[in-house]
Amino acid sequence: MDADVIIVGAGPIGLMLACELGRAGVRPLVLERQREIRDIPKAGGLSGQILELLRYRGELERFEAAGTGTGPTPAPQLPWGGMHLDFTELADPPMQVMLLPQPRLERVLDEFARELGAEIRRGHEVVGLSQDDDTVTADVRGPDGQDRVTARYLVGCDGASGQVRDMAGIAFPGITYPEVQRLAQVTVPEGVTVFDNGDIDVVGVGRISFGFTRTEHGEFAVGSTDPAFLGLYTSEEESTDYDDEEPMTLTELRDSIRRVLGVDLPLGEPTRLTRFTFHARHVERYRHGRILLAGDAAHLFPAPGVALGVGLLDTVNLGWKLAADIQGWAPVGLLDTYHDERHLAAARTLLHTQAQVALRRGYDPAAVALRELFQELVADEQPLRRIGALMAGSDICYPLPGHDRHPLIGAFAPDLAVHRDGGTTNVAELLHTARPVFVDLADRADLCDAAREWRHRIDIHSATTVDRPADALLIRPDAHIAWVGTIDEPTDTAVLTLRRALADWFGAPA
Ligand SMILES: Cc1cc2nc3c(=O)[nH]c(=O)nc-3n(C[C@H](O)[C@H](O)[C@H](O)COP(=O)(O)OP(=O)(O)OC[C@H]3O[C@@H](n4cnc5c(N)ncnc54)[C@H](O)[C@@H]3O)c2cc1C
């Protein structure tokens, strides 16, 4: 056996999985067909729940330092379904963002994964796969010719066109939308004035409103987060395919703006030019025997800004479960919960990203009315918060056993301030070890005694907190709550359900 786990693809998802496995004590082999990290502009940064997870892990500073040096900030306005969601009125906006261009993200993950013991072989393409009851075998084309490597598991993190998925025979049903989206950032050219509200005035054309303009030929948007630059976007239905390998040009953007908006817009120097199509696709199974999938290989969403976060959270869910299996202590069925939980999370993301397609596409009066109505609805706090939580992925609550008993079971652990040993800390800090954590918040000796039987697997803390949500919490390494102890339960029942949860998630007692 060459490795416990082979990861196919050293994009952000494959590299993050390598880090997660490394933190759980497994050293994977990562195979990447490209010889080096490419400077292709893709995601501009991280957003949503993955930022909270990185903070809980104590890893956020590493990512901050690789970006602009500043941490997550509340997103003021975000495009959504052909309109803008305005979070500026909320005291605690549900969506946080952190600038970190994808090539830099990949570099920091590459370095971290190597520090944690991963072996990353670049210039190695997986071209064939087979599996039996005990092993997976990958045929690899590398700089020195063809090779064959074996492992106990193989995870396809090989992106949208994922060959692993195809070679494993896993279907990827869904839709590819016919619109081509073009996205650019250019310097503000002569003849264009940017107003404080984001509108622009173009000499010879007139005023163009900030945000989205829908015409019968497609969609145009303009915005600016930096007064020196203009962000431009078009979306139009095209019958001919573009060549993915051909970089987009300024002329191509100018032509597209003319077709959509019917005007010639002067354009400054480009600092970013990309084009892409949207897909809504989701694999039926995240696992096929010893082969698993994560990231774009498993799901594609037809709206911007969410794919990376969902993929990274796949790896946070998968890493510790796969490590448990390899280390021989995984309870029966643990690895299959990866599919159950992350399929549900991607389905939630598909729900709001596909709804956005319906909202932004139409030009007829009914479609215009639908957008106007939605714009009114999202001016209210409650729907705005709800959609913000959907975008961030912070509303994901896995339907774990006992969820009907307490709403916190399955949810992301709240970052309570807790007092212990004469000092104050918080739940996030207790989770820095990336191990399961049992927190006793009510001096419950009965529960602590039961938890101590699993002390070889879990960290145990006794603390107090103001407004405690429960007597005790059992939190998994991915920060989701596996069990909750409440004061209303008879002691025997609480101890019984805790012991069952510990055994279900973390195997046999010591
Ligand atoms: C223009 C653009 C803008 C985007 N903007 C955003 C954004 O703002 N926010 C956001 O969240 N997401 C954004 N995305 C999506 C985001 O980039 C993807 O979700 C992310 O790259 C997925 O990571 P991944 O590791 O799953 O796949 P990829 O990044 O595609 O990585 C897959 C890796 O696998 C390698 N590989 C493939 N096949 C093999 C093989 N057979 N053997 C070995 N290696 C192989 C590839 O070379 C590649 O390095 C954007 C994407 C694009 C194209």
The ligand as a Gaussian input file, in Angstrom:
#p B3LYP/6-31G(d) Opt

LIG

0 1
 C      -13.988000      32.553000     -12.868000
 C      -14.360000      31.875000     -11.597000
 C      -14.705000      32.631000     -10.492000
 C      -15.071000      32.008000      -9.296000
 N      -15.408000      32.775000      -8.234000
 C      -15.778000      32.185000      -7.084000
 C      -16.125000      32.961000      -5.940000
 O      -16.094000      34.178000      -5.967000
 N      -16.475000      32.298000      -4.808000
 C      -16.507000      30.946000      -4.734000
 O      -16.860000      30.400000      -3.683000
 N      -16.183000      30.190000      -5.791000
 C      -15.813000      30.766000      -6.954000
 N      -15.474000      30.006000      -8.014000
 C      -15.527000      28.540000      -7.868000
 C      -14.255000      28.016000      -7.195000
 O      -13.144000      28.451000      -7.923000
 C      -14.346000      26.497000      -7.156000
 O      -15.468000      26.164000      -6.365000
 C      -13.086000      25.853000      -6.588000
 O      -11.977000      26.034000      -7.411000
 C      -13.339000      24.351000      -6.425000
 O      -12.190000      23.758000      -5.947000
 P      -11.886000      22.230000      -6.237000
 O      -10.593000      21.963000      -5.536000
 O      -13.075000      21.406000      -5.979000
 O      -11.670000      22.162000      -7.820000
 P      -10.560000      22.853000      -8.716000
 O      -10.198000      24.174000      -8.177000
 O      -11.058000      22.764000     -10.109000
 O       -9.300000      21.915000      -8.546000
 C       -9.274000      20.621000      -9.092000
 C       -7.820000      20.221000      -9.278000
 O       -7.780000      18.864000      -9.713000
 C       -6.798000      18.723000     -10.726000
 N       -7.147000      17.536000     -11.524000
 C       -8.226000      17.380000     -12.324000
 N       -8.238000      16.136000     -12.847000
 C       -7.139000      15.510000     -12.356000
 C       -6.591000      14.206000     -12.552000
 N       -7.195000      13.292000     -13.317000
 N       -5.447000      13.887000     -11.907000
 C       -4.826000      14.794000     -11.099000
 N       -5.295000      16.046000     -10.909000
 C       -6.435000      16.388000     -11.520000
 C       -6.902000      20.036000     -11.485000
 O       -5.724000      20.300000     -12.207000
 C       -7.134000      21.035000     -10.357000
 O       -5.921000      21.548000      -9.851000
 C      -15.084000      30.593000      -9.219000
 C      -14.729000      29.826000     -10.327000
 C      -14.374000      30.448000     -11.503000
 C      -14.002000      29.602000     -12.687000

